[in-house]
Amino acid sequence: MIAPLKLSHGPQYLVLFVLATIPLLFGAIHPIVQAVYVALVLLGLGGWWLVALPGRKPDAIFSSWFFPLLALLVFILFQSLPLPIPWMEWLSPARAERMRMVNMLAQGNQQYIAISDQGLAGLQHTFLIFALIIYYVSLKVLLRAHKAFIHTIVGVITLVGVSEALYGLLQFLNPGVGLLWLPIPSPAAHGTVIYKNQYATLLNLCWPLACATVVIYLRKFRTNDQMQSRRKKFRTLLKNLSNTKKEIPLFFFATGIMMLAVIFSLSRGGIIAMFIVFVLLNFYLPISRRAKALTLGFIVIFILSYGTILGLDTVINRFNTLEESGATRLSISIGSLGMLKDHWATGIGLGSYTYLSPVYLKGFPPNIHFDQAHNEYLELALELGIPAALFFFAWIGMALGLAGKQLYSRMTRIDAEIRSADIIGSAALCALLGFFIHGMADFGWRLPANLFFAVTLAALLSFSLEQKHSEKNHRYHLKTPR
């Protein structure tokens, strides 16, 4: 039997520090800022591993789900290593041909090149992914050792989301506020993130957890008398809500503010993803239809009321340009297919799209440069190659599918024991589904802050699935929604 792990509060503080601060400087998009957070995780949490975890069984820390991800990490590392050009002619003929042209034009004699067009600079992405793995496993260990830590994490994520939302709405009302020290070209909510679609992605990872907290506090208001009429149950619920603590209105306000900021980010993909998450929560929230309708109805009224004051016509006009921007993104995707054809086996390396897009994208003005494909699935297929990308997508799809099936079976079981961890896990699952859906139209995955928040939600989801229903801690009974 493994002895309980004794933990200091240092690793917890480090996790909370990363969550609270990583969005502040443009979401850590700058390589130097990103490197600081990667170093914090690798040295702080990695060093803690070396001190606190020796002697523990590997299956107490890792699971079989890590092996595909580690294999993918090795492949990404391999893409950045210098290889002989004769090898490259077999692995990536198009890359070898470009290198021959460079040698001819520059009269050089370069004999070793990497698959990645970024070369050794592509190792930056390897370090980031490795840091995310360390962060995920460390968070899982901390959650197992301190089950109440899950509520602290939810609280910090909610505070970050509300702060970003309020700042973004202020930017929409007064563009002169700017984005930190940068000007904003047009009224839109950005928060501390340069691209508004990445900002919307960040908030869509935050607000479902605030909504889940509202549901957690609503659990005590379930009517035990099943013989009461629906009207009496509804009046009882309203009476209880009027006498409740301050947590419900606070987290309700946080949910509404964050959703409102997503709308006024004017990110069409973010808005669509937000409403998809909103619909998914209707299936996973473990409360009765009346309480669910009341909660979600209040959120809709809040958004419509304040949205009308701020100016929903701006949002509507933004969607009126969907056909034009959709045609542009379709042209980008079609133009990128030639890149995919030339590099289908081993890819071009993470972050290399910006170097090759001017070569393959034709018919655009010469002063316009596309550094992203505006479709994460297509861009990852280009960067990793089709085999590795399909391997990664299958791994993600299987993990989410199994998690969704297991959580839904818990939420719909008659007189099931639903704990707060289950509700938080369900909200995390819905937020992650929205994260992957939004990736079809934007590039929110490219922001380090979004990756850390998404991995945090994945850890919360995994932790909730590990909890046994026989445990008596943090559990309560709810009637199956009808």
C-alpha positions as CSV (number, residue, x, y, z in Angstrom):
1,M,0.0,0.0,0.0
2,I,1.3,3.4,-1.0
3,A,1.8,5.9,1.9
4,P,-0.2,9.1,1.6
5,L,1.8,11.8,-0.1
6,K,2.8,14.6,2.2
7,L,2.8,17.9,0.4
8,S,3.8,21.5,1.3
9,H,1.7,24.3,0.0
10,G,4.5,25.4,-2.4
11,P,3.3,23.4,-5.5
12,Q,-0.3,24.5,-4.9
13,Y,0.8,28.2,-4.8
14,L,2.8,27.7,-8.0
15,V,-0.2,26.2,-9.8
16,L,-2.4,29.1,-8.7
17,F,0.2,31.6,-9.6
18,V,0.5,30.2,-13.1
19,L,-3.3,30.3,-13.6
20,A,-3.7,33.8,-12.1
21,T,-0.9,35.5,-14.0
22,I,-0.3,33.7,-17.3
23,P,-3.0,35.6,-19.2
24,L,-1.8,39.0,-18.0
25,L,1.0,39.7,-20.6
26,F,-0.8,39.0,-23.8
27,G,-1.5,35.4,-22.7
28,A,2.3,34.6,-22.7
29,I,2.4,34.7,-26.5
30,H,5.8,36.3,-26.5
31,P,8.6,33.7,-26.5
32,I,10.4,35.2,-23.5
33,V,7.3,35.3,-21.4
34,Q,6.4,31.8,-22.5
35,A,9.9,30.6,-21.6
36,V,9.5,32.1,-18.0
37,Y,6.4,30.1,-17.4
38,V,7.8,26.9,-18.9
39,A,10.9,27.3,-16.6
40,L,8.6,27.9,-13.6
41,V,6.8,24.6,-14.3
42,L,9.8,22.6,-15.2
43,L,12.0,23.8,-12.3
44,G,9.3,24.4,-9.7
45,L,6.9,21.4,-10.3
46,G,9.6,19.3,-11.9
47,G,11.9,19.9,-9.0
48,W,9.1,19.1,-6.6
49,W,8.7,15.8,-8.4
50,L,12.3,14.9,-7.7
51,V,11.9,15.6,-4.0
52,A,8.4,14.4,-3.2
53,L,7.6,11.6,-5.5
54,P,10.6,9.1,-5.4
55,G,9.6,5.6,-4.4
56,R,6.0,5.9,-5.5
57,K,4.6,3.4,-8.0
58,P,4.5,4.8,-11.6
59,D,0.8,3.9,-12.0
60,A,0.0,6.1,-9.0
61,I,1.3,9.1,-11.1
62,F,1.0,8.1,-14.8
63,S,-1.7,6.2,-16.7
64,S,-1.6,4.3,-20.0
65,W,-3.2,7.4,-21.6
66,F,0.2,9.1,-21.4
67,F,2.0,6.8,-23.8
68,P,0.4,8.1,-27.0
69,L,1.1,11.7,-25.9
70,L,4.7,10.9,-25.1
71,A,5.1,9.2,-28.4
72,L,3.8,12.4,-30.1
73,L,6.2,14.5,-28.0
74,V,9.1,12.4,-29.2
75,F,8.0,12.8,-32.8
76,I,7.8,16.7,-32.4
77,L,11.3,16.6,-30.9
78,F,12.5,14.5,-33.9
79,Q,11.1,17.2,-36.3
80,S,13.4,19.8,-34.8
81,L,16.7,17.8,-34.9
82,P,19.2,18.3,-37.7
83,L,19.3,15.4,-40.1
84,P,21.5,14.6,-43.1
85,I,20.0,15.9,-46.4
86,P,20.0,12.3,-47.9
87,W,17.7,11.3,-45.1
88,M,15.5,14.4,-45.7
89,E,15.1,13.4,-49.4
90,W,13.3,10.3,-48.1
91,L,11.5,11.8,-45.2
92,S,10.4,15.1,-46.7
93,P,11.4,15.6,-50.4
94,A,9.9,19.1,-50.5
95,R,11.9,20.3,-47.6
96,A,15.1,18.8,-49.1
97,E,14.4,20.5,-52.4
98,R,14.0,23.9,-50.6
99,M,17.3,23.4,-48.9
100,R,19.1,22.6,-52.2
101,M,17.7,25.8,-53.7
102,V,19.0,27.7,-50.6
103,N,22.4,26.2,-51.0
104,M,22.5,27.1,-54.7
105,L,21.3,30.7,-54.3
106,A,23.4,31.4,-51.2
107,Q,26.4,29.3,-52.5
108,G,26.3,27.4,-49.2
109,N,27.0,23.8,-48.3
110,Q,24.4,23.1,-45.6
111,Q,24.4,19.3,-45.1
112,Y,22.1,19.0,-42.1
113,I,18.6,20.3,-41.8
114,A,15.5,19.7,-39.6
115,I,12.1,18.5,-40.9
116,S,10.7,21.6,-39.2
117,D,11.2,24.8,-41.1
118,Q,11.9,26.5,-37.8
119,G,14.9,24.2,-37.2
120,L,16.2,24.1,-33.7
121,A,13.9,26.9,-32.8
122,G,11.1,24.4,-33.0
123,L,12.4,22.9,-29.7
124,Q,10.5,25.7,-28.0
125,H,7.3,23.9,-28.7
126,T,8.7,20.7,-27.4
127,F,9.6,22.3,-24.1
128,L,6.1,23.9,-23.8
129,I,4.4,20.5,-24.4
130,F,6.6,18.8,-21.9
131,A,5.9,21.6,-19.3
132,L,2.1,21.1,-19.9
133,I,2.5,17.3,-19.2
134,I,4.5,18.1,-16.0
135,Y,1.8,20.6,-15.0
136,Y,-1.1,18.2,-15.7
137,V,0.4,15.3,-13.7
138,S,1.4,17.6,-10.8
139,L,-2.1,19.0,-10.7
140,K,-3.6,15.5,-10.6
141,V,-1.3,14.6,-7.7
142,L,-2.3,17.8,-5.8
143,L,-6.0,17.2,-6.4
144,R,-5.8,13.6,-5.1
145,A,-3.9,14.8,-2.0
146,H,-6.1,17.8,-1.3
147,K,-9.7,17.2,-2.6
148,A,-10.8,20.7,-1.6
149,F,-8.1,22.2,-3.9
150,I,-10.5,21.7,-6.8
151,H,-12.7,24.5,-5.4
152,T,-9.7,26.9,-5.0
153,I,-8.8,26.3,-8.6
154,V,-12.4,27.0,-9.8
155,G,-12.4,30.2,-7.7
156,V,-9.1,31.4,-9.3
157,I,-10.3,30.6,-12.8
158,T,-13.5,32.5,-12.1
159,L,-11.6,35.5,-10.8
160,V,-9.3,35.5,-13.9
161,G,-12.3,35.2,-16.2
162,V,-14.3,38.0,-14.5
163,S,-11.2,40.3,-14.5
164,E,-10.6,39.7,-18.2
165,A,-14.3,40.1,-19.0
166,L,-14.7,43.5,-17.2
167,Y,-11.5,44.8,-18.8
168,G,-12.7,43.6,-22.2
169,L,-16.2,45.2,-21.8
170,L,-14.5,48.5,-20.8
171,Q,-12.4,48.3,-24.0
172,F,-15.6,47.8,-26.1
173,L,-17.2,50.9,-24.4
174,N,-14.1,53.0,-24.6
175,P,-11.5,51.8,-27.2
176,G,-9.1,54.5,-25.9
177,V,-8.4,52.3,-22.9
178,G,-6.3,50.2,-25.2
179,L,-4.9,46.7,-24.6
180,L,-2.3,47.3,-21.9
181,W,0.0,49.7,-23.6
182,L,-1.2,48.9,-27.2
183,P,-4.0,50.7,-29.0
184,I,-7.2,48.9,-30.2
185,P,-8.0,49.5,-33.8
186,S,-11.8,49.1,-33.4
187,P,-14.3,48.7,-30.5
188,A,-14.1,45.1,-29.3
189,A,-13.3,43.2,-26.1
190,H,-9.8,41.9,-26.0
191,G,-8.9,41.8,-22.3
192,T,-5.1,41.3,-22.1
193,V,-5.0,39.1,-25.3
194,I,-4.1,40.5,-28.7
195,Y,-6.4,38.4,-30.8
196,K,-10.0,38.6,-29.9
197,N,-10.7,35.0,-31.0
198,Q,-8.1,33.8,-28.5
199,Y,-9.6,36.0,-25.9
200,A,-13.1,34.5,-26.5
201,T,-11.5,31.0,-26.3
202,L,-10.0,31.9,-22.9
203,L,-13.4,33.1,-21.5
204,N,-15.2,30.0,-22.9
205,L,-12.8,27.9,-20.8
206,C,-13.7,29.9,-17.6
207,W,-17.4,30.7,-17.5
208,P,-18.7,27.0,-17.5
209,L,-16.9,26.5,-14.2
210,A,-18.6,29.6,-12.7
211,C,-22.0,28.2,-13.9
212,A,-21.2,24.8,-12.3
213,T,-20.5,26.6,-9.0
214,V,-24.0,28.1,-9.2
215,V,-25.4,24.6,-9.6
216,I,-23.3,23.3,-6.7
217,Y,-24.9,25.9,-4.4
218,L,-28.3,25.2,-5.8
219,R,-28.1,21.6,-4.7
220,K,-29.4,22.3,-1.2
221,F,-32.6,23.7,-2.7
222,R,-33.9,20.4,-4.1
223,T,-37.4,19.7,-2.8
224,N,-37.6,16.4,-1.0
225,D,-41.3,16.2,-1.0
226,Q,-42.1,14.6,-4.3
227,M,-45.9,15.0,-3.7
228,Q,-45.7,18.8,-4.0
229,S,-47.2,20.4,-7.1
230,R,-44.9,21.9,-9.7
231,R,-46.1,25.4,-8.8
232,K,-45.5,24.9,-5.1
233,K,-42.0,23.4,-5.8
234,F,-41.2,26.5,-8.0
235,R,-42.4,28.9,-5.2
236,T,-40.3,26.9,-2.7
237,L,-37.2,27.2,-4.9
238,L,-37.7,31.0,-5.3
239,K,-38.2,31.4,-1.6
240,N,-35.0,29.5,-0.9
241,L,-33.1,31.5,-3.4
242,S,-34.2,34.7,-1.8
243,N,-32.7,33.5,1.5
244,T,-29.5,32.1,0.0
245,K,-25.9,33.1,0.6
246,K,-24.1,35.6,-1.5
247,E,-22.3,32.9,-3.5
248,I,-25.1,32.2,-6.0
249,P,-25.6,35.8,-7.2
250,L,-21.8,36.3,-7.3
251,F,-21.1,33.3,-9.4
252,F,-24.2,34.0,-11.5
253,F,-23.0,37.5,-12.1
254,A,-19.5,36.1,-13.0
255,T,-21.1,33.7,-15.5
256,G,-23.1,36.4,-17.2
257,I,-20.3,38.9,-17.4
258,M,-17.9,36.4,-19.0
259,M,-20.5,35.3,-21.6
260,L,-21.3,39.0,-22.3
261,A,-17.6,39.7,-22.9
262,V,-17.4,36.7,-25.3
263,I,-20.3,38.3,-27.3
264,F,-18.7,41.7,-27.4
265,S,-15.3,40.3,-28.4
266,L,-17.1,40.1,-31.8
267,S,-15.4,36.7,-32.4
268,R,-18.0,34.9,-34.4
269,G,-16.4,31.5,-33.8
270,G,-16.2,32.3,-30.1
271,I,-19.8,33.3,-29.9
272,I,-21.0,30.1,-31.7
273,A,-18.8,27.9,-29.5
274,M,-20.2,29.7,-26.4
275,F,-23.8,28.8,-27.4
276,I,-22.8,25.2,-28.2
277,V,-21.3,24.9,-24.7
278,F,-24.5,26.5,-23.3
279,V,-26.5,23.8,-25.0
280,L,-24.2,21.0,-23.8
281,L,-24.5,22.2,-20.2
282,N,-28.3,21.6,-20.5
283,F,-27.5,17.9,-20.9
284,Y,-24.9,17.7,-18.1
285,L,-26.1,19.9,-15.4
286,P,-27.5,17.5,-12.7
287,I,-30.5,19.5,-11.6
288,S,-34.2,19.3,-12.2
289,R,-35.7,20.9,-15.3
290,R,-37.2,23.7,-13.2
291,A,-34.0,24.7,-11.5
292,K,-32.1,24.3,-14.8
293,A,-34.7,26.5,-16.7
294,L,-34.5,29.1,-13.9
295,T,-30.6,29.2,-13.9
296,L,-30.2,29.3,-17.6
297,G,-33.2,31.6,-18.1
298,F,-31.7,34.1,-15.7
299,I,-28.4,34.0,-17.7
300,V,-30.2,34.6,-21.0
301,I,-32.2,37.5,-19.5
302,F,-28.9,39.0,-18.1
303,I,-27.1,38.7,-21.4
304,L,-30.0,40.2,-23.4
305,S,-30.6,43.0,-21.0
306,Y,-27.0,44.2,-20.7
307,G,-26.3,43.3,-24.3
308,T,-29.1,45.5,-25.5
309,I,-27.7,48.4,-23.4
310,L,-24.2,47.9,-24.8
311,G,-25.4,47.5,-28.4
312,L,-26.2,44.1,-29.8
313,D,-26.5,45.7,-33.3
314,T,-22.7,45.7,-33.5
315,V,-22.7,42.0,-32.9
316,I,-25.4,41.5,-35.6
317,N,-23.5,43.6,-38.1
318,R,-20.4,41.5,-37.3
319,F,-22.3,38.3,-38.3
320,N,-23.4,40.0,-41.5
321,T,-19.8,39.8,-42.8
322,L,-19.7,36.1,-42.1
323,E,-20.0,35.2,-45.8
324,E,-17.1,37.4,-46.9
325,S,-14.8,36.2,-44.1
326,G,-15.9,32.6,-44.7
327,A,-14.9,32.9,-48.3
328,T,-11.5,34.2,-47.3
329,R,-10.9,31.4,-44.9
330,L,-12.0,28.8,-47.4
331,S,-9.4,30.3,-49.9
332,I,-6.8,29.9,-47.2
333,S,-7.7,26.3,-46.6
334,I,-7.7,25.5,-50.3
335,G,-4.4,27.2,-50.8
336,S,-2.9,25.3,-47.9
337,L,-3.8,21.9,-49.4
338,G,-0.8,22.2,-51.7
339,M,1.4,22.5,-48.6
340,L,-0.3,19.4,-47.2
341,K,0.3,17.5,-50.4
342,D,4.0,18.3,-50.3
343,H,4.4,17.5,-46.6
344,W,1.8,14.9,-45.8
345,A,4.1,12.3,-44.2
346,T,6.2,14.2,-41.7
347,G,4.7,17.7,-41.7
348,I,6.4,21.1,-41.6
349,G,7.0,21.4,-37.9
350,L,5.0,23.2,-35.2
351,G,4.9,27.0,-35.8
352,S,6.2,26.7,-39.4
353,Y,3.0,27.7,-41.2
354,T,4.0,31.4,-41.2
355,Y,7.2,30.7,-43.1
356,L,5.5,28.7,-46.0
357,S,2.1,30.5,-46.3
358,P,3.5,33.2,-48.7
359,V,4.8,30.5,-51.0
360,Y,1.6,28.5,-51.2
361,L,-1.2,31.0,-50.7
362,K,-1.9,32.7,-54.1
363,G,-4.4,35.4,-55.1
364,F,-4.0,37.5,-52.0
365,P,-2.6,41.1,-51.9
366,P,1.2,41.0,-51.4
367,N,1.0,43.1,-48.2
368,I,-1.2,40.6,-46.4
369,H,0.5,37.8,-44.5
370,F,-1.3,34.8,-43.0
371,D,0.6,33.4,-40.1
372,Q,-2.2,31.0,-39.1
373,A,-4.5,28.7,-41.2
374,H,-7.6,29.7,-39.1
375,N,-8.3,26.0,-38.7
376,E,-6.4,24.2,-36.0
377,Y,-7.1,20.8,-37.5
378,L,-5.8,21.7,-40.9
379,E,-2.8,23.5,-39.4
380,L,-1.9,20.6,-37.2
381,A,-2.2,18.2,-40.1
382,L,0.2,20.5,-42.0
383,E,2.6,20.7,-39.0
384,L,2.6,17.1,-37.9
385,G,1.8,15.3,-41.1
386,I,-1.4,13.4,-41.7
387,P,-0.4,10.1,-39.8
388,A,0.7,11.9,-36.6
389,A,-2.2,14.4,-36.7
390,L,-4.8,11.6,-37.2
391,F,-3.2,9.8,-34.3
392,F,-3.5,12.8,-32.1
393,F,-7.1,13.6,-33.1
394,A,-8.1,10.0,-32.5
395,W,-6.5,10.1,-29.0
396,I,-8.3,13.3,-28.1
397,G,-11.6,12.1,-29.5
398,M,-11.5,8.8,-27.7
399,A,-10.6,10.4,-24.4
400,L,-13.4,13.0,-24.6
401,G,-15.9,10.4,-25.8
402,L,-15.2,8.0,-22.9
403,A,-15.3,10.9,-20.4
404,G,-18.6,12.2,-21.8
405,K,-20.2,8.7,-21.7
406,Q,-19.1,8.1,-18.1
407,L,-20.2,11.5,-16.8
408,Y,-23.5,11.3,-18.6
409,S,-24.2,7.9,-17.1
410,R,-23.6,9.4,-13.6
411,M,-25.8,12.4,-14.2
412,T,-28.8,10.5,-15.5
413,R,-28.8,7.6,-13.0
414,I,-31.9,7.6,-10.8
415,D,-31.1,8.8,-7.3
416,A,-27.4,8.9,-8.2
417,E,-24.9,10.3,-5.8
418,I,-23.8,13.5,-7.5
419,R,-20.9,15.3,-5.9
420,S,-19.5,18.7,-6.6
421,A,-16.5,17.1,-8.3
422,D,-18.9,15.5,-10.8
423,I,-20.5,18.9,-11.6
424,I,-17.2,20.6,-12.0
425,G,-16.0,17.7,-14.2
426,S,-19.1,18.0,-16.4
427,A,-18.6,21.8,-16.8
428,A,-14.9,21.1,-17.7
429,L,-15.9,18.6,-20.3
430,C,-18.4,21.0,-21.9
431,A,-15.8,23.8,-21.9
432,L,-13.2,21.5,-23.5
433,L,-15.7,20.4,-26.2
434,G,-16.3,24.1,-27.0
435,F,-12.5,24.6,-27.1
436,F,-12.1,21.9,-29.7
437,I,-15.1,23.0,-31.7
438,H,-13.9,26.6,-31.8
439,G,-10.6,25.3,-33.3
440,M,-12.4,24.6,-36.5
441,A,-12.6,28.3,-37.3
442,D,-9.9,30.1,-35.3
443,F,-6.5,29.6,-33.7
444,G,-7.2,29.8,-30.0
445,W,-5.0,26.8,-29.3
446,R,-1.9,28.8,-30.2
447,L,-2.1,30.9,-27.0
448,P,0.0,29.4,-24.2
449,A,-2.5,30.8,-21.6
450,N,-5.3,28.9,-23.3
451,L,-3.3,25.7,-23.3
452,F,-2.6,25.9,-19.6
453,F,-6.3,26.6,-18.9
454,A,-7.4,23.7,-21.1
455,V,-4.9,21.3,-19.5
456,T,-6.2,22.5,-16.1
457,L,-9.8,21.6,-17.1
458,A,-8.6,18.3,-18.4
459,A,-7.0,17.6,-15.0
460,L,-10.3,18.6,-13.2
461,L,-12.2,16.3,-15.6
462,S,-9.9,13.4,-15.0
463,F,-9.9,13.9,-11.3
464,S,-13.8,13.9,-11.2
465,L,-13.8,10.6,-13.2
466,E,-11.5,9.0,-10.6
467,Q,-13.8,9.6,-7.7
468,K,-15.7,6.6,-6.5
469,H,-19.4,6.9,-5.7
470,S,-19.0,4.9,-2.5
471,E,-17.0,7.8,-1.0
472,K,-18.9,9.9,1.5
473,N,-17.0,13.1,1.0
474,H,-18.5,15.9,-0.9
475,R,-21.6,14.0,-2.1
476,Y,-25.3,14.7,-2.2
477,H,-28.4,13.2,-3.8
478,L,-30.3,14.7,-6.7
479,K,-33.3,13.6,-8.6
480,T,-32.8,12.7,-12.3
481,P,-33.8,15.6,-14.5
482,R,-37.1,15.0,-16.1
